[in-house]
Amino acid sequence: MLFLLLWLILLAVGSYWMLQRNVPRLSRTPVWLLWLVLMMPAFIWIGWGLLLGQQGGQLPFVIFLLPLLISSLLYWTLLQWGRLPPSRSLPTNETEAAAIAAASETLQVASAPPARSLTAEEEAQVRQCFPFDRFNLQRLEYRYQAVICRGNLRGDPATVYEQVQTAVQQQFGDRFLVMLREDNAGKPFFALIPNPLRQQPRLALKPMLALVLLGLTLLTTTLVGFVLSYAGQLAEIQPQLARSLEDNPAALLRGLPYALSLLAILGVHEFGHFWAARKHRLQASLPYFIPVPAFLGTFGAFVRIRSPIPDRKALFDVGVSGPLAGLVITLPLLIWGLTQSQVVPMPERSGLLNFSALDPGVSILMGLISHLSLGDRLGLNQALQLHPVAIAGYLGLIVTALNLVPVGQLDGGHIVHAMFGQRQGAVIGQVARLCILALSFVRSELLLWALLLLLLPVADEPALNDLSELDDRRDGIGFLALFILILIVLPLPPVLQQWLTAL
């Protein structure tokens, strides 16, 4: 029951935060109403589980599917009912204003011509910024928060963008951000956007805040690790464990292997983002951990990036660096932790977070690493009672997979956007979240994540230069990252499991 309530709270808070962040710029519909509609299936499912689950009643398929369909239809209807026109959409953060301004240009919506934001003299200066042999500027168009520069691109997008950006900076200083994008017809255009960071101070690192949050998260994860070291599963502290901790406070140190391993994985992941952002001269904060005195002890960590992303190469580097850096430390910790874990009989049901009897075939990668680490000790129809370090390593795999899902502003969304472009990346994201939703019918633990993915905007924010493509090396790394996602998400086929056991 506690586990269900924790998931409900996490879903409720996460969904309301996502709606509050994205809906006001799209629709007049009250956020609380959309939130109630989206939460309706979760309330029904969890209510069924609390009322009838204790009596052994299984959730009928129609009770699972019908609320989901009704909720989706009502959400779309209410969102469209209050839809704002592009000229009235509101930005929700410092850099999103630039994305919305350029994106609104591509929507062919008739409206009154906006006021001219440039004088005749400034228009002449803008025209001087475009070399005739590189971008034949034909006309200027005024849009909400943007000046659209239409013409013919006659060179490598990266080279032309750099020349135009340098010329605009020489003429106007930091007054404008320069964007290079494609319209719906696939024709390149430049957009001059008022710089939202012009009057703002640089993003402070705030090391003391980062250290305080790190200390609090170390405390909460150590407490959870203490419980896991005894019970091997997520549960409330039993009375005997509480008495043991009161009699011997030093016993809390049993939770340090789990806590230090998990914080190392999350910290390296976020520092991967941090160093990639600094490499491309972006304003980025230090990693901030989120302590939670329950569940896993933390909701993860994050790095705040204020600067607009200059191009798709920078977008790719920042997106892929976190998951791959985290995986570098996750794998050795997981392998060592598995060598310290115990092999136990397979239970009738083993969920994704059943650390006391985890099915090693929960994913292809987990199955391969388990058989590699344990060898002959692990046979068919056997589960794993994970050592606390192995729990942290396994959670590292889950964190990597969740971040690599190619949807919106997740790391995977940045990766596919950088590899294939914004529009193709959005199509991939739409397919990906439908696949996760379909997979949740097999793995019910994925349902929460599938619902949260449906709340995320499917399109990632554009880079300033959104036309320049990646090099072959980055494309290769991107396909490797997506392959790793597949290895973590898909369960180990029985045939492969039998073959690994026979080795």
C-alpha positions in Angstrom: 0.0 0.0 0.0 2.8 2.4 0.9 4.5 1.6 -2.4 1.3 2.5 -4.4 0.8 5.7 -2.5 4.5 6.8 -3.2 4.0 6.2 -6.9 0.7 8.2 -6.8 2.4 11.1 -5.1 5.3 11.0 -7.5 2.9 10.9 -10.5 0.7 13.7 -9.1 3.6 16.1 -8.4 5.5 15.3 -11.6 2.4 15.6 -13.9 1.3 18.9 -12.3 4.8 20.3 -12.6 5.0 19.4 -16.3 1.5 20.8 -17.0 2.3 24.0 -15.1 5.5 24.4 -17.1 4.0 23.8 -20.6 0.3 24.4 -20.7 0.1 28.2 -20.0 1.9 29.0 -23.3 -0.4 26.7 -25.3 -3.9 27.0 -23.9 -6.3 29.0 -21.6 -7.6 25.8 -20.1 -7.0 25.7 -16.3 -4.0 23.6 -15.4 -5.8 22.0 -12.4 -8.6 20.8 -14.7 -6.2 19.2 -17.2 -4.3 17.7 -14.2 -7.5 16.1 -12.9 -8.3 14.6 -16.3 -4.8 13.1 -16.7 -4.8 11.7 -13.2 -8.2 10.1 -13.6 -6.8 6.7 -14.8 -4.2 6.6 -12.0 -6.9 7.3 -9.4 -9.1 4.6 -10.8 -6.3 2.0 -11.0 -4.8 2.7 -7.6 -8.3 2.8 -6.1 -9.0 -0.6 -7.6 -5.8 -1.9 -6.2 -6.4 -0.6 -2.7 -10.0 -1.8 -2.6 -9.9 -5.1 -4.4 -6.2 -5.8 -4.8 -6.0 -7.0 -1.2 -8.7 -9.6 -1.9 -6.7 -11.0 -4.9 -8.8 -9.3 -7.5 -7.0 -8.6 -10.8 -7.4 -5.4 -12.7 -9.6 -6.2 -15.7 -8.2 -5.1 -19.0 -11.3 -2.9 -19.8 -10.8 -1.1 -16.5 -7.2 -0.5 -17.5 -7.8 0.7 -21.1 -11.2 2.6 -20.9 -10.1 5.3 -18.4 -6.9 5.8 -20.4 -8.8 6.3 -23.6 -11.4 8.6 -22.0 -8.7 10.6 -20.3 -6.7 11.1 -23.4 -9.7 12.2 -25.4 -10.9 14.7 -22.7 -7.4 16.1 -22.3 -7.0 16.7 -26.1 -10.5 18.3 -26.3 -9.9 20.6 -23.3 -6.5 21.6 -24.5 -7.9 22.4 -28.0 -10.9 24.3 -26.5 -8.6 26.8 -24.8 -5.8 26.8 -27.5 -4.0 30.1 -27.8 -3.0 31.4 -31.2 0.8 31.5 -31.9 1.0 35.2 -31.4 -0.3 34.9 -27.9 1.7 31.9 -26.7 3.8 32.8 -23.7 7.4 31.6 -23.1 8.1 29.7 -19.9 11.8 30.1 -19.4 14.7 32.3 -20.5 15.6 30.4 -23.7 12.2 29.1 -24.7 11.2 32.6 -25.9 13.6 32.2 -28.8 12.3 28.8 -29.7 8.6 29.9 -29.7 9.3 33.0 -31.7 11.0 31.1 -34.5 8.6 28.2 -34.3 5.5 30.5 -34.6 6.9 31.7 -37.9 6.4 28.3 -39.5 2.7 28.2 -38.6 1.0 29.7 -41.5 -1.7 31.6 -39.5 -3.2 34.8 -40.8 -3.0 37.6 -38.3 -2.6 41.4 -38.2 1.0 42.4 -39.1 3.0 43.1 -36.0 4.7 46.4 -35.3 8.1 46.9 -36.9 10.9 46.3 -34.4 13.7 47.8 -36.5 14.1 51.3 -37.9 15.0 51.9 -41.6 18.6 52.4 -40.6 18.7 49.2 -38.6 17.1 47.3 -41.5 20.0 48.5 -43.7 22.4 47.2 -41.1 20.7 43.8 -41.0 21.0 43.5 -44.8 24.7 44.2 -44.6 25.1 41.2 -42.3 24.2 38.7 -45.1 26.9 38.0 -47.7 25.3 37.9 -51.1 27.4 34.8 -52.1 26.4 32.9 -49.0 22.8 33.9 -48.2 21.0 36.0 -50.8 18.7 38.0 -48.5 15.4 38.7 -50.3 13.1 40.2 -47.7 12.5 40.8 -44.0 9.3 39.8 -42.2 8.3 40.8 -38.8 6.9 38.2 -36.4 6.1 38.1 -32.7 9.5 38.6 -31.0 11.4 37.9 -34.2 12.6 39.4 -37.5 12.5 36.7 -40.2 15.2 37.0 -42.8 14.2 35.1 -46.0 16.6 34.2 -48.8 18.6 31.5 -50.5 21.3 29.6 -48.6 24.4 29.1 -50.8 26.9 27.3 -48.7 27.6 25.1 -45.7 25.1 26.0 -43.0 27.7 26.1 -40.2 30.0 28.4 -42.2 27.2 30.7 -43.3 25.7 30.8 -39.8 29.1 31.7 -38.2 29.6 34.6 -40.7 26.1 36.0 -40.2 26.2 35.7 -36.4 29.6 37.5 -36.3 28.3 40.3 -38.5 25.1 40.7 -36.4 27.2 40.9 -33.2 29.5 43.5 -34.8 26.4 45.6 -35.8 24.1 45.1 -32.8 26.3 43.6 -30.0 24.4 41.2 -27.8 20.9 42.6 -28.7 19.9 39.6 -30.8 20.2 35.9 -30.9 20.6 34.5 -34.4 18.7 31.4 -35.4 19.0 29.3 -38.6 16.0 27.0 -39.2 13.8 25.5 -41.9 10.2 26.4 -42.5 7.4 23.8 -43.3 8.5 23.7 -47.0 12.1 22.8 -46.0 13.5 26.2 -47.0 16.2 27.7 -44.6 15.6 31.1 -43.0 17.4 33.2 -40.4 15.6 34.7 -37.4 16.8 37.6 -35.2 15.4 37.1 -31.6 15.7 39.6 -28.8 18.3 38.2 -26.4 16.6 37.1 -23.2 19.9 36.9 -21.3 21.1 40.4 -22.2 20.2 42.1 -18.9 20.6 39.1 -16.7 23.7 38.3 -14.6 25.6 35.1 -15.3 24.3 31.9 -13.7 25.9 31.5 -10.3 27.4 28.1 -9.4 26.2 28.2 -5.8 28.6 25.6 -4.5 27.2 25.8 -0.9 23.7 25.0 -2.1 25.0 22.1 -4.0 27.0 20.8 -1.0 24.0 21.1 1.3 21.7 19.2 -1.1 24.5 16.6 -1.5 24.7 16.2 2.3 21.0 15.8 2.7 20.8 13.3 -0.1 23.7 11.3 1.4 21.7 11.1 4.6 18.4 10.0 3.0 20.1 7.5 0.7 22.1 6.1 3.6 18.9 5.6 5.6 17.3 3.8 2.6 20.5 1.8 2.2 20.4 0.7 5.8 16.9 -0.7 5.2 18.0 -2.4 2.0 21.0 -4.0 3.7 18.7 -5.9 6.0 15.5 -6.4 4.1 16.8 -6.5 0.5 13.6 -4.7 -0.6 11.9 -1.3 -0.4 9.9 -1.3 2.8 9.2 0.8 5.9 11.8 0.4 8.7 10.5 -2.5 10.8 10.3 -2.0 14.6 13.3 -4.3 15.1 15.4 -2.3 12.7 14.4 0.9 14.4 15.4 -0.5 17.8 18.6 -1.7 16.3 19.4 1.7 15.0 18.5 3.3 18.4 20.7 0.9 20.3 23.6 1.2 17.8 23.6 4.4 15.7 26.8 3.2 14.0 24.7 0.5 12.2 23.5 3.3 9.9 26.9 2.9 8.2 25.6 -0.3 6.6 23.7 2.0 4.3 26.8 3.8 3.0 27.7 1.3 0.2 24.3 1.8 -1.4 24.4 5.6 -0.8 27.9 6.3 -2.1 27.4 4.1 -5.1 24.1 5.7 -6.1 25.4 9.2 -5.5 28.5 8.4 -7.6 26.4 7.2 -10.5 24.0 10.2 -10.4 26.9 12.7 -9.8 29.0 11.4 -12.7 25.9 11.5 -14.9 25.2 15.1 -14.1 28.9 16.2 -14.2 29.0 14.7 -17.7 26.3 17.3 -18.7 28.1 20.0 -16.7 31.5 19.5 -18.4 30.0 19.2 -21.9 28.1 22.4 -21.3 31.2 24.2 -20.1 33.2 22.8 -23.1 30.7 24.6 -25.4 30.8 27.8 -23.2 27.3 27.5 -21.9 26.1 28.8 -18.5 25.5 25.7 -16.4 24.9 25.2 -12.7 26.6 22.6 -10.5 24.6 19.3 -10.1 21.9 19.7 -7.5 20.7 16.5 -5.8 17.1 16.0 -4.7 16.8 14.3 -1.3 13.7 12.3 -0.5 13.4 10.6 3.0 11.6 7.6 1.4 11.5 5.4 -1.7 15.1 5.3 -3.1 16.4 8.2 -1.0 16.5 10.6 -3.9 14.7 11.7 -7.0 18.0 12.1 -8.8 19.9 15.3 -9.6 19.9 18.0 -12.3 22.0 20.6 -13.9 20.4 23.9 -14.9 21.6 25.3 -18.3 20.6 28.9 -19.0 22.4 29.6 -22.3 20.7 28.9 -25.6 22.3 25.9 -27.3 24.4 27.1 -30.2 24.1 24.2 -32.6 23.2 20.5 -33.0 26.7 19.4 -32.1 26.6 21.1 -28.8 23.0 19.8 -28.2 24.3 16.3 -28.9 27.4 16.5 -26.7 25.4 17.9 -23.7 22.7 15.3 -24.2 24.8 12.2 -24.6 27.6 13.0 -22.2 25.4 12.4 -19.1 24.1 8.9 -19.8 27.4 7.6 -21.2 29.4 9.0 -18.3 27.0 7.5 -15.8 27.2 4.2 -17.6 31.0 4.1 -17.3 30.8 4.0 -13.5 27.5 2.1 -13.4 28.8 -1.0 -15.1 31.8 -1.8 -12.8 29.8 -1.1 -9.7 27.0 -3.4 -11.0 29.4 -6.2 -11.8 31.1 -6.0 -8.4 27.8 -5.8 -6.6 26.5 -8.8 -8.5 29.5 -10.9 -7.4 28.5 -10.2 -3.8 24.8 -10.9 -4.4 23.0 -14.2 -3.6 21.2 -16.6 -6.0 17.7 -17.4 -4.7 14.7 -19.3 -6.2 12.6 -17.4 -8.7 9.3 -16.2 -7.2 6.0 -16.4 -9.0 6.1 -12.7 -9.7 9.3 -10.5 -9.8 8.9 -6.8 -10.5 11.4 -4.3 -11.7 12.2 -3.1 -8.1 12.0 -6.5 -6.4 15.6 -6.3 -5.1 15.2 -9.4 -2.8 14.4 -11.7 -5.8 15.1 -9.9 -9.1 14.7 -11.8 -12.3 18.0 -11.3 -14.2 16.1 -11.5 -17.4 14.4 -8.2 -16.6 16.5 -6.7 -19.4 18.9 -8.0 -22.0 21.9 -6.0 -20.6 21.1 -7.0 -17.0 20.9 -10.7 -18.0 24.2 -10.5 -19.9 26.0 -8.8 -17.0 24.5 -11.2 -14.4 25.6 -14.3 -16.2 29.0 -12.7 -16.9 29.5 -11.9 -13.2 28.0 -15.1 -11.6 28.8 -17.7 -14.2 27.7 -21.2 -13.1 26.2 -19.9 -9.9 23.2 -18.5 -11.9 20.9 -21.1 -13.5 17.5 -21.1 -15.1 14.5 -20.1 -13.0 16.8 -18.5 -10.4 16.6 -14.9 -9.2 19.0 -12.5 -7.5 19.0 -11.1 -4.0 21.0 -8.0 -4.8 23.8 -6.6 -2.7 23.3 -2.9 -1.9 26.0 -1.9 -4.4 24.3 -4.1 -7.0 21.0 -2.3 -6.3 22.7 1.1 -6.9 24.2 -0.3 -10.2 20.9 -1.7 -11.3 19.2 1.7 -10.6 22.0 3.3 -12.6 20.9 1.2 -15.6 17.3 2.3 -15.0 18.3 5.9 -14.8 20.3 5.6 -18.0 17.3 4.0 -19.8 14.8 6.6 -18.6 17.1 9.5 -19.7 17.8 7.9 -23.1 14.2 7.6 -24.1 14.1 9.8 -27.3 11.3 12.2 -26.2 11.3 15.9 -25.9 13.8 17.4 -23.5 15.1 14.1 -22.2 18.7 13.3 -23.0 17.5 10.9 -25.7 15.3 13.6 -27.1 18.3 15.9 -27.5 20.2 13.0 -29.1 17.7 12.2 -31.8 17.0 15.9 -32.5 20.7 16.5 -33.0 21.0 13.4 -35.2 17.9 13.7 -37.4 16.6 17.3 -37.0 13.8 18.7 -34.9 10.9 17.5 -36.9 12.2 14.0 -37.5 13.2 13.8 -33.8 9.7 14.7 -32.8 8.3 11.8 -35.0 10.8 9.4 -33.3 9.7 10.7 -29.9 6.1 10.1 -30.7 6.8 6.5 -31.8 9.0 6.0 -28.7 6.5 7.0 -26.1 3.8 4.9 -27.8 6.2 1.9 -27.7 6.8 2.5 -23.9 3.1 2.7 -23.4 2.7 -0.6 -25.2 5.5 -2.2 -23.2 3.8 -1.1 -20.0 1.1 -3.7 -20.8 3.8 -6.3 -20.3 5.7 -4.5 -17.5 3.1 -2.7 -15.4 5.9 -0.9 -13.5 6.5 1.2 -16.6 3.0 2.6 -16.7 4.0 5.6 -14.5 6.8 6.5 -16.8 4.7 5.9 -19.9 2.1 8.4 -18.5 4.7 11.0 -17.7 6.1 10.7 -21.2 2.7 11.4 -22.6 2.8 14.7 -20.7 6.2 15.8 -22.1 6.3 18.0 -25.3 7.3 15.6 -28.0 9.5 18.2 -29.7 12.8 19.4 -28.3 13.7 23.1 -28.3 15.6 24.1 -31.4 19.3 25.1 -31.3 20.3 28.5 -32.7 21.9 26.9 -35.7 19.5 24.0 -36.2 20.5 23.0 -39.7 24.2 21.9 -39.4 24.4 18.1 -39.2 26.5 16.0 -37.0 29.8 14.3 -38.1 30.0 10.5 -38.5 31.7 10.0 -35.1 28.8 11.7 -33.3 26.2 9.8 -35.3 28.0 6.5 -34.4 27.9 7.4 -30.7 24.2 8.4 -31.0 23.3 5.0 -32.5 25.3 3.3 -29.8 23.4 5.2 -27.1 20.0 4.2 -28.6 21.2 0.6 -28.9 22.1 0.7 -25.1 18.6 1.9 -24.5 17.1 -1.1 -26.3 19.4 -3.5 -24.4 18.2 -2.1 -21.0 14.5 -1.8 -21.8 13.8 -5.1 -23.6 13.6 -8.3 -21.5 16.1 -11.1 -22.1 14.7 -13.6 -24.6 14.3 -17.1 -23.0 16.4 -18.7 -25.8 19.3 -16.3 -25.1 18.9 -17.0 -21.4 19.1 -20.7 -21.9 22.2 -20.3 -24.1 23.9 -18.1 -21.4 23.1 -20.7 -18.7 24.5 -23.5 -20.9 27.9 -21.8 -21.3 
